[in-house]
Amino acid sequence: MTDFSDITAPGASFALSGPSAKLDPLHLPVRGDLAHIRLAGKVFVPHYVVPMAHVVAAGGAPLLKAGRSDAEAIAEVEGGALFNVLDAAGAYAWGQIGENGLVGYVALAALTAQP
């Protein structure tokens, strides 16, 4: 697991300067409302989140563009793969495959939290 102590320490602050860069939502875990904590100081969102490590069920699961059953599939996440959950609502979790993989939604039923 990544050590986030430097960027989550009480009193840590970040400065943004210049225009925002255009980000690839399929490869960087950032949405309009939240982003991965490692992007603090690089993107401006209301909330930065420390990911919660999960493992994908043995049969694998589709990575979806949206958190609903009829959403377009982006890829298939292999069983046993690490999926870093940044947000969970309803029956789906939004996050990233591993540390630098694709970003999307996976059914919560296909995930097991890691200690």
Buried (B, 14 or more C-beta within 10 A) or exposed (E): EEEBEEBEEEEEEEEEEEEEEEBEEBEBBBBEEBBBBBBBEBBEBEEBBBBBBBBBBEEBBBBBBEBEEEBEEBEEBEEEBBBBBBBBEEEBBBBBBEEEBBBBBBBBEBBEEEE
